[in-house]
Amino acid sequence: MTTGANDSDPPPRYDTQNTSESTMKAASSGSAPGPRYLYYRVYSPDGAIPSKTAFDPRNPYVGCITASSIPPPHNGKSLKRCLVKAEDFTDPDGSRTLLYTSPRRSLRS
């Protein structure tokens, strides 16, 4: 709880200019932004299966890897190879694995 703040005051407005300035200040001060993560679910024809990289024991179906673990070029094929390796599938080149951006849409690569 902050001292002297009125609980009925609305939060400050989102301002892209101030956000950019704070980002530039963080970059110039030498503090790097925190790591970025990629969250995903693994499905089989029978439904979701527990991920080997699950980060939350309450939801073992959501996997998590760092974005820096995906090698360039950053495309669907390299993402599939990285996920296949993280989940220890027997599909080394990712040829039998499909990526979906939503439950009904597939990315072919």
CNS distance restraints for C-alpha pairs under 8 A (distance, minus, plus):
assign (resid   5 and name CA) (resid   9 and name CA) 7.88 0.50 0.50
assign (resid  15 and name CA) (resid  19 and name CA) 6.24 0.50 0.50
assign (resid  16 and name CA) (resid  20 and name CA) 6.06 0.50 0.50
assign (resid  17 and name CA) (resid  21 and name CA) 6.27 0.50 0.50
assign (resid  18 and name CA) (resid  22 and name CA) 6.16 0.50 0.50
assign (resid  19 and name CA) (resid  23 and name CA) 6.19 0.50 0.50
assign (resid  20 and name CA) (resid  24 and name CA) 6.14 0.50 0.50
assign (resid  21 and name CA) (resid  25 and name CA) 6.09 0.50 0.50
assign (resid  22 and name CA) (resid  26 and name CA) 6.17 0.50 0.50
assign (resid  23 and name CA) (resid  27 and name CA) 6.25 0.50 0.50
assign (resid  24 and name CA) (resid  28 and name CA) 6.09 0.50 0.50
assign (resid  25 and name CA) (resid  29 and name CA) 5.99 0.50 0.50
assign (resid  26 and name CA) (resid  30 and name CA) 6.57 0.50 0.50
assign (resid  26 and name CA) (resid  31 and name CA) 5.58 0.50 0.50
assign (resid  26 and name CA) (resid  32 and name CA) 7.07 0.50 0.50
assign (resid  26 and name CA) (resid  33 and name CA) 7.82 0.50 0.50
assign (resid  27 and name CA) (resid  31 and name CA) 6.03 0.50 0.50
assign (resid  27 and name CA) (resid  32 and name CA) 6.37 0.50 0.50
assign (resid  27 and name CA) (resid  33 and name CA) 7.99 0.50 0.50
assign (resid  35 and name CA) (resid  66 and name CA) 6.96 0.50 0.50
assign (resid  35 and name CA) (resid  67 and name CA) 7.69 0.50 0.50
assign (resid  36 and name CA) (resid  66 and name CA) 5.88 0.50 0.50
assign (resid  36 and name CA) (resid  67 and name CA) 5.53 0.50 0.50
assign (resid  36 and name CA) (resid  68 and name CA) 7.60 0.50 0.50
assign (resid  37 and name CA) (resid  64 and name CA) 6.49 0.50 0.50
assign (resid  37 and name CA) (resid  65 and name CA) 5.65 0.50 0.50
assign (resid  37 and name CA) (resid  66 and name CA) 4.35 0.50 0.50
assign (resid  37 and name CA) (resid  67 and name CA) 5.11 0.50 0.50
assign (resid  38 and name CA) (resid  64 and name CA) 5.62 0.50 0.50
assign (resid  38 and name CA) (resid  65 and name CA) 5.41 0.50 0.50
assign (resid  38 and name CA) (resid  66 and name CA) 6.03 0.50 0.50
assign (resid  38 and name CA) (resid  67 and name CA) 5.81 0.50 0.50
assign (resid  39 and name CA) (resid  62 and name CA) 6.51 0.50 0.50
assign (resid  39 and name CA) (resid  63 and name CA) 5.55 0.50 0.50
assign (resid  39 and name CA) (resid  64 and name CA) 4.55 0.50 0.50
assign (resid  39 and name CA) (resid  65 and name CA) 6.75 0.50 0.50
assign (resid  40 and name CA) (resid  62 and name CA) 5.59 0.50 0.50
assign (resid  40 and name CA) (resid  63 and name CA) 5.17 0.50 0.50
assign (resid  40 and name CA) (resid  64 and name CA) 6.46 0.50 0.50
assign (resid  41 and name CA) (resid  48 and name CA) 7.11 0.50 0.50
assign (resid  41 and name CA) (resid  49 and name CA) 7.95 0.50 0.50
assign (resid  41 and name CA) (resid  51 and name CA) 7.14 0.50 0.50
assign (resid  41 and name CA) (resid  61 and name CA) 5.91 0.50 0.50
assign (resid  41 and name CA) (resid  62 and name CA) 4.95 0.50 0.50
assign (resid  41 and name CA) (resid  63 and name CA) 5.99 0.50 0.50
assign (resid  42 and name CA) (resid  48 and name CA) 5.82 0.50 0.50
assign (resid  42 and name CA) (resid  49 and name CA) 5.86 0.50 0.50
assign (resid  42 and name CA) (resid  50 and name CA) 7.25 0.50 0.50
assign (resid  42 and name CA) (resid  51 and name CA) 6.48 0.50 0.50
assign (resid  42 and name CA) (resid  61 and name CA) 7.05 0.50 0.50
assign (resid  42 and name CA) (resid  62 and name CA) 7.64 0.50 0.50
assign (resid  42 and name CA) (resid  63 and name CA) 7.79 0.50 0.50
assign (resid  43 and name CA) (resid  47 and name CA) 5.35 0.50 0.50
assign (resid  43 and name CA) (resid  48 and name CA) 4.23 0.50 0.50
assign (resid  43 and name CA) (resid  49 and name CA) 5.75 0.50 0.50
assign (resid  44 and name CA) (resid  48 and name CA) 6.17 0.50 0.50
assign (resid  44 and name CA) (resid  49 and name CA) 6.84 0.50 0.50
assign (resid  48 and name CA) (resid  61 and name CA) 6.66 0.50 0.50
assign (resid  49 and name CA) (resid  61 and name CA) 6.06 0.50 0.50
assign (resid  50 and name CA) (resid  54 and name CA) 7.49 0.50 0.50
assign (resid  50 and name CA) (resid  60 and name CA) 5.17 0.50 0.50
assign (resid  50 and name CA) (resid  61 and name CA) 4.37 0.50 0.50
assign (resid  50 and name CA) (resid  62 and name CA) 7.44 0.50 0.50
assign (resid  51 and name CA) (resid  60 and name CA) 6.07 0.50 0.50
assign (resid  51 and name CA) (resid  61 and name CA) 5.25 0.50 0.50
assign (resid  51 and name CA) (resid  62 and name CA) 6.23 0.50 0.50
assign (resid  51 and name CA) (resid  63 and name CA) 5.25 0.50 0.50
assign (resid  51 and name CA) (resid  87 and name CA) 6.77 0.50 0.50
assign (resid  52 and name CA) (resid  63 and name CA) 6.96 0.50 0.50
assign (resid  52 and name CA) (resid  86 and name CA) 7.38 0.50 0.50
assign (resid  52 and name CA) (resid  87 and name CA) 5.54 0.50 0.50
assign (resid  53 and name CA) (resid  62 and name CA) 7.93 0.50 0.50
assign (resid  53 and name CA) (resid  63 and name CA) 4.85 0.50 0.50
assign (resid  53 and name CA) (resid  64 and name CA) 5.73 0.50 0.50
assign (resid  53 and name CA) (resid  65 and name CA) 7.15 0.50 0.50
assign (resid  53 and name CA) (resid  86 and name CA) 7.05 0.50 0.50
assign (resid  53 and name CA) (resid  87 and name CA) 7.03 0.50 0.50
assign (resid  54 and name CA) (resid  59 and name CA) 7.56 0.50 0.50
assign (resid  54 and name CA) (resid  60 and name CA) 5.22 0.50 0.50
assign (resid  54 and name CA) (resid  61 and name CA) 6.62 0.50 0.50
assign (resid  54 and name CA) (resid  62 and name CA) 5.59 0.50 0.50
assign (resid  54 and name CA) (resid  63 and name CA) 4.32 0.50 0.50
assign (resid  54 and name CA) (resid  64 and name CA) 6.12 0.50 0.50
assign (resid  55 and name CA) (resid  60 and name CA) 7.36 0.50 0.50
assign (resid  55 and name CA) (resid  62 and name CA) 7.39 0.50 0.50
assign (resid  55 and name CA) (resid  63 and name CA) 6.52 0.50 0.50
assign (resid  55 and name CA) (resid  64 and name CA) 6.36 0.50 0.50
assign (resid  56 and name CA) (resid  60 and name CA) 6.22 0.50 0.50
assign (resid  56 and name CA) (resid  62 and name CA) 7.73 0.50 0.50
assign (resid  65 and name CA) (resid  69 and name CA) 7.10 0.50 0.50
assign (resid  65 and name CA) (resid  86 and name CA) 7.99 0.50 0.50
assign (resid  66 and name CA) (resid  70 and name CA) 7.68 0.50 0.50
assign (resid  69 and name CA) (resid  82 and name CA) 7.50 0.50 0.50
assign (resid  70 and name CA) (resid  74 and name CA) 7.04 0.50 0.50
assign (resid  70 and name CA) (resid  78 and name CA) 6.86 0.50 0.50
assign (resid  70 and name CA) (resid  79 and name CA) 6.20 0.50 0.50
assign (resid  70 and name CA) (resid  82 and name CA) 6.03 0.50 0.50
assign (resid  71 and name CA) (resid  78 and name CA) 6.67 0.50 0.50
assign (resid  71 and name CA) (resid  82 and name CA) 7.92 0.50 0.50
assign (resid  72 and name CA) (resid  78 and name CA) 7.25 0.50 0.50
assign (resid  73 and name CA) (resid  78 and name CA) 6.81 0.50 0.50
assign (resid  74 and name CA) (resid  78 and name CA) 6.30 0.50 0.50
assign (resid  74 and name CA) (resid  79 and name CA) 6.96 0.50 0.50
assign (resid  75 and name CA) (resid  79 and name CA) 6.25 0.50 0.50
assign (resid  76 and name CA) (resid  80 and name CA) 6.09 0.50 0.50
assign (resid  76 and name CA) (resid  99 and name CA) 7.54 0.50 0.50
assign (resid  76 and name CA) (resid 107 and name CA) 7.59 0.50 0.50
assign (resid  76 and name CA) (resid 108 and name CA) 7.77 0.50 0.50
assign (resid  76 and name CA) (resid 109 and name CA) 5.72 0.50 0.50
assign (resid  77 and name CA) (resid  81 and name CA) 6.28 0.50 0.50
assign (resid  77 and name CA) (resid  94 and name CA) 7.40 0.50 0.50
assign (resid  77 and name CA) (resid 109 and name CA) 5.69 0.50 0.50
assign (resid  78 and name CA) (resid  82 and name CA) 6.18 0.50 0.50
assign (resid  79 and name CA) (resid  83 and name CA) 6.19 0.50 0.50
assign (resid  80 and name CA) (resid  84 and name CA) 5.97 0.50 0.50
assign (resid  80 and name CA) (resid  94 and name CA) 5.78 0.50 0.50
assign (resid  80 and name CA) (resid  97 and name CA) 7.10 0.50 0.50
assign (resid  80 and name CA) (resid  98 and name CA) 7.74 0.50 0.50
assign (resid  80 and name CA) (resid  99 and name CA) 7.25 0.50 0.50
assign (resid  81 and name CA) (resid  85 and name CA) 6.16 0.50 0.50
assign (resid  81 and name CA) (resid  92 and name CA) 6.91 0.50 0.50
assign (resid  81 and name CA) (resid  93 and name CA) 6.11 0.50 0.50
assign (resid  81 and name CA) (resid  94 and name CA) 5.60 0.50 0.50
assign (resid  82 and name CA) (resid  86 and name CA) 6.14 0.50 0.50
assign (resid  83 and name CA) (resid  87 and name CA) 6.05 0.50 0.50
assign (resid  84 and name CA) (resid  88 and name CA) 5.86 0.50 0.50
assign (resid  84 and name CA) (resid  89 and name CA) 5.28 0.50 0.50
assign (resid  84 and name CA) (resid  90 and name CA) 7.82 0.50 0.50
assign (resid  84 and name CA) (resid  91 and name CA) 6.73 0.50 0.50
assign (resid  84 and name CA) (resid  92 and name CA) 6.86 0.50 0.50
assign (resid  84 and name CA) (resid  94 and name CA) 6.61 0.50 0.50
assign (resid  85 and name CA) (resid  89 and name CA) 6.54 0.50 0.50
assign (resid  85 and name CA) (resid  92 and name CA) 7.33 0.50 0.50
assign (resid  91 and name CA) (resid  95 and name CA) 6.79 0.50 0.50
assign (resid  91 and name CA) (resid  96 and name CA) 6.54 0.50 0.50
assign (resid  91 and name CA) (resid  97 and name CA) 7.45 0.50 0.50
assign (resid  94 and name CA) (resid  98 and name CA) 7.92 0.50 0.50
assign (resid  98 and name CA) (resid 106 and name CA) 6.80 0.50 0.50
assign (resid  98 and name CA) (resid 107 and name CA) 6.81 0.50 0.50
assign (resid  98 and name CA) (resid 108 and name CA) 6.80 0.50 0.50
assign (resid  99 and name CA) (resid 106 and name CA) 5.78 0.50 0.50
assign (resid  99 and name CA) (resid 107 and name CA) 5.24 0.50 0.50
assign (resid  99 and name CA) (resid 108 and name CA) 7.08 0.50 0.50
assign (resid 100 and name CA) (resid 104 and name CA) 7.44 0.50 0.50
assign (resid 100 and name CA) (resid 105 and name CA) 5.55 0.50 0.50
assign (resid 100 and name CA) (resid 106 and name CA) 4.28 0.50 0.50
assign (resid 100 and name CA) (resid 107 and name CA) 5.59 0.50 0.50
assign (resid 101 and name CA) (resid 105 and name CA) 5.97 0.50 0.50
assign (resid 101 and name CA) (resid 106 and name CA) 6.45 0.50 0.50
assign (resid 101 and name CA) (resid 107 and name CA) 6.98 0.50 0.50
assign (resid 102 and name CA) (resid 106 and name CA) 7.53 0.50 0.50
